[in-house]
Amino acid sequence: FFVMDKVQKKLVFSVLQYLNGISESAPEGVDVESLEVAVQCLGQAFSIDVTDEEQKKDLEISASLDQLFKYGLALDTADDTPITRILKQAVDTVGKAKDQTPPKTEDERIFDEKFQKYIATLTEKGYFQGTEEGSDEYNQRLQKAKDRLIAEEEKALEARKEQAEIKKAEGNTFLRESKIQEAISSYSEAIKLYPKNAIYYANRAAAYTTLRDHEAAIEDCIAAVKIDPTYSKAFSRLGLAYFSLGRYHEAVHSYERAVELDPTNETIAQSLEIARKKDAEKLAAEGDDGRTCQHGQRGATGGHGHAHAGNQPAAGGMPDFSSLMNNPGIQNMVNSMQSGGGMPNISEMLNNPDIMSQATQLLNNPGVGNLLNNPAVMNMASQFMSNPDMMSSMMRNFGGMGGQNNGGDKKQD
């Protein structure tokens, strides 16, 4: 199945224009009628019409065919000089580049395999019966079959996208209900149905973060930003995963990229400052380890190749309060209270998936039950409840939960 590239189409277009010019000038000794028939046949054979304005815009060149031929002939017969050698080398390079077919994408290779099987099936059913391979009729049927398969593939793809969205919505519901494994399964099914949606990976990363599987969260965030390098939420969650592992330097890079993409998000900006502070403290504690990476030079995934080892949160026993208190979102809240900002916005906290992931970890830990039965803790809670100022502030914040949107990373996509 012959398919012309752009240069070949321009050549045929120029030839037809040249022959049309001869036909219009009707020089003596030329059978104009036969020439016009020949031009018409050639145009039909190559599906090129020199009178079509769109084709003119796309294929017409400034120099005429006879001018180009003269240039080529002069170069071919010219003496061997440095200039002619350079020109010939340039022409050869262009020719070789034109002959090189660009490598096919994975999707194109998969489609080609399906198309070959599709054509084999159609051939067995007699679809090409009565035609000769390579003939106009054969090529027209071949193109028609290809168009039909493309339409079927696009329809199937849209159906998979719709199913993937349903699975994503299921995952979001499971995550809100703290059914983390079910959420991961739903997001995984969405990814299997349509692996090119960055949101599915980022949402699954949030679920992995809830289970404190930060390495898996990092892998999903990196997959997300490879698909969509402008997805700020994926970079933010990548920063949180690195932060949770004590890999503060990588967290800084990820948060910096998130801030670049979402410069008005105060929560991410504050998380960046906290990560920078932690990175500086860790560097000072460990001593200068020779890191020279500048925070203005980032890769696509927010990482930079340093493998700073962090402390994994404890898997059992008492709840890991250090992990929760080191969460940038929680630290932002504490800093706000210490600086006289009053009680935090409870609605915003409850809708922040990263904070809720940490909170879910604590609530699912058996040690929390023992903690709540501690008389000292209950006495502290009682004092808080009896403080009218703090209670009033808290109730005002709860009053904003009726659907008010205060920005930030509040929900799954």
N, C-alpha and C positions, 0 to 999 in steps of 0.2 A: 504494500500500500504506500504509494509515493506521496510524500508530503514535502512541498517546497519550503525552504527557509526564506527569510526576508530578502537576502541578497539575490537569490534566484528569482524571486517574484519581481524585484526591481529590474533585473536583467530582461525578463520576458516583457514587462511593461515597456521598457525602453525600446525593445525590438519592435513591438507592435506600434508604438508611437512613430518610430522611424519609417516603418512600412506604410503607415497611414499618411505620413508626410509625402512619401513618393506617390501614393495613390492620388492625393489631392493636387499635386503639381502635374500629374499625368504626362511625364516626359515621353518623348518619342521613342518607340521601340519597346515600351512596357505594356503588357496586356492588363490594363487597369481593372477590368471586370474580374479576371482570374485572381489578381492580387487582392481585391476586396473580399473575394470568397475565401482566399487563403487566410487573410487576417481574421475573418469571422470564425473560421474553423479553429485557428490557433487560440483565439480568445475563449472559445467554448471549451477547448481541451484543457486550458489552464485556469479556467474560471476567472479570467481577467478582462475587464472592460475599461478601455482607456478613456471613455467618455464619463465614467462614474466619478463624481466629485470626491467621494470618500476615498476611493482607491487612488485618485490623483494626489490627494493630500498625504496619503500614506506611502505611495510607491514612486511618485515622480521625483526625478533628480534634476539638478540645475543644468548639468552638462548634457549635450545630445549624444546619442550613441556613436555617431561618426567622429565626434570630438574625442570621446573616450578611446575609440579604436586608434585614432592617430597618436594619442599619448602613449598607449601601450605599444604600438608599433615602433615609435621613436625610442622608447626605452629598450625594446627588445633588440634593436639594431644599433644601439649606441655603443661607443667605445667603452672598454672596461676601465672605468675611473672610480676613484673613491666615492664620488657622488652617486654614480649609477649603481655601484654595488650596494650602497645604503638603501637606495630606492628599491632595488630588486629584493633585498632582504626584507624590507618593510612589506612589500607586496606578498612575498612568500609567507611572512608571519601572519598577515591578515587571512591569507588563504588557508593556512593550517588551523588558525583559530576558528574559521568558519566551518571547517570540516569536522572539528571536534564537537561531538554531541555532549551537551552538559549532562552530568550524571542525574539519573532519575531519583526522585524522592521515594521514601518508603511507600507512601500512598500510591504513587504512580506505578511502582513495581507490583504492588498488590492488585491494582486495577488491571494491569496488563495480564497478569496470571488469570484473573477472572474472565477477562475479555477473550483470551485464547480458549479457555474452556467453553465459554459461551458460544464462540464461533464454531467450535468443534461440534457442539450439540445441535446448532442450527444447520450445519452441513449435513449431519446424519438425518435430520428431518427434511432435507431437500430444499432448504431455504435458497441455496445458490443454484438450484437445478436450472439448466437451460442457459447458463451464463458461463463465460470463459474467464478464468482468473486473470485479473489485470485489466479486463475490459471496463468500459464506462458503466455498464449496467451492474457488473460485479462490484465495482468501487462504490457506486451509489447505494447498493444494498448493504455493503460493509459499513459505510458511514451511518446508514439508517439504524443498523444493529447497534453500533457504538453509541449513538445518541440515545437509543432506547435503554441500553444498559446504564448509561450515565444517569438518566432520569430515574431508573429503578434504584440505583445506589443512593442518589440524593434523597429519595423518598424514605429509604430504609434508614439513612443517617438521621433524618429529622425525627423518625419514630424512636430511634435510640436516644436522641437528645431529650425527647419528652419523657421517656422512661427514666433517664438519668436524673432529670429534675425532680421527678417523683421520689426517687431514692434519696436525693439530697434533702428534700423536705422531710422525709421520714427520719433521716439522720439528725436534722436540726431538732425535731421533736424529741427524739430519744436523748439528745444531749441536754435539752432543757429539763428532762425528767430524770437526769443523772443515770440513764441506762447507757453507760459509756461503750461497752462492748457491742451492744446493738447499734449504736450510732456509728462506730467504726465499720461494722459490717455493711451498713447502708451506704456510707460514703465510698467504701471499697467497690460495692456494686455499681455505684454511679460512675466511678472512675473506669471500671471495666466496660461499661456501656459507651462512655465517651471520655477518653483519657486526655482530651485537649482542653479541658476546663480547669483553670487554675483554682477556682473557688473550691472545688471538691477536695483538692489536696490540702488547701489551707484550713478547711473545716475539719478534715480528718486530723490535721496537725493539732488543732485545738483539743480534739478528743484525746489524742495521745498525751498531750500536756496534762490533762486531767488525771491520767493514769501515771503521770510522772515518767513516761517513756519519752524523754526529751530527745534522745537520738533519733527515734522514729519521727518525731515532730520536725526535727531539723531536715531529715530526708524529704519529707512532704513539702516543707516550706521551700526548699531549694527547687524541687520539681515545679512548684507553683510559679516561682519567679522566672524559671526558664521558659515557661509557657507565656507568662505575662510579666515582663520586666518592669511594668509600671504599677504593679499591684502592691500598694503601700501596706495593706493589712498583712500580707504574707511576710513582708520584711519585718514588720512589727512583731509578729508571732515568732519569726526566726530569731529576732533579738531576745525575746522572752525565753525561748528554749536554750539559747546559748547562756543567757544570764542565770537560768536555773541550774545549769551545770557548772557554774563558776567560771565560765569562759567569757569573761567580761570584755576582753579586747575584741572578740568576734561579735559580741552583742553590740558594742559601740558601732562597729561598721554597719551592722544590720539596721540599727535604729537611725543612724545617719542617713542611710538610703531612704528609710521610711519618712523621715522628716523632709527630705528633698522632694519626695513625691506628694506629701500631705503637709505642707508647711504651716497650716492653720490649726493642726491638731495639737493642742496643748498637752494632752496626756502622753503622746509619743515624745514630744520635746522634753517633758519632765523625765520620762523614762530614760531618754538619752543622757541627760545630765547625771542621773543616778548611776547609770552604767559607766560613764566616764569616771565618776568618783570612785566607784568600786575598782575599776581597772587601775587607776592611779594608786589606790591603797594596796592592791595586790602586788603591783610592780614595786612599790616601795618596800613591801614586806619581803619580797623574794630577792630584791636587789636587781640591779640593771642586768637584764638578760640579753642585751644586745639588740632588742627590737628597734627597728628603725622605720617601721611601716607608718606612713603619714596618713592621717584620717581623711585626707582629701583624695586618696587613691584607692578606689574600691572596685571590686569585681562585681560581676552580675549577680552573684548569690549572696553578697554581703560578707563573705568570708575572705581570708587572706592567707591561708595556709598555716597559720600558727596552730599548734595542737595543745592549747593550754588545758591542763587536766583540772577538772572541777570536782567538787564533792557531790556525789550522788545523794539525794535525800534518803533517809532511812526507810526501809521497806515495811517495817513493822514496829511494834511497841508503841511508845507515846507518839502522838502526832508531831509532825515536823514543823514546829512553829517558825523555825529559822527560815524555812523555804517560803512560808507565807509572808513573813515580815520582810524578807528580801525581795518580794515581788515589787517591781517598780510602781505598780498601781497602788498597792498598799502604802508604800513609802510616800507616794504623792499625797495620799490622804493624811498620813501622819504629819508630814511637813506642813500641810495646809492648816491643820489644827494647832500645831505648835506656833505657827506664825500669826495666829489670831484670826484665821479664816473661818472659824466656827466648825460645826459638825459637817461632815461630808454629805454630798447628795446621795441618799440611799438608793434612789431610783437608778442613778447612773452606775452605782456599784453593782446592783443586782442585775443590771443589763450588760455588764462588762464580762465577756466570756472568759477572759484570762483570770480575773479575780475570782469569778465563780468556779473556775476549774480548780484553783487552789482551795477554795472553801469546800468544794465537794470532796476533795481528798481528805480533808480534816473530818468532815461529817461521816465519811465511810470508814474512818479509823476507829477500832474498838476503844482506843485509849481516850477518845473524847467523852464517852459515857462516864468513865471514871472521873474525868476532869470535872464534868458538870455536877458530880455528886460531892465534890470537894467543898466543905463548908466555907473555906476562905473565899473561893470563887463565887459561891452563892451570896455571901455577904457583900462582896464587891458589886455584884449585879443588883442586889437590893438597894445599895446606896445610890447606884446610878439611877434606878427607877424612881427613887424618892427625890431626886434633884429636879425641881421644876424647870430650871433653865435648860438643862440638857435634854429633858423630855420634850420641852416645847420645841427646841431646835430640831430634834429628831422627827417629831410629828410633822413639822413644816416640810422636811425633806421627803417624808413618806407621802405628803400631800401632792408631791409632783409626779406621782407614779401613774397618773391617769393618761398615759400615752404621750406625755411631753417628751420631745426629742431634744436632748442637750448636746448632741454631737458625740464624737469619739467612737471607739470600736465597741459598740454596744451589743451587737447581735451577729449571728451567723448570716452569711450571705445567702 
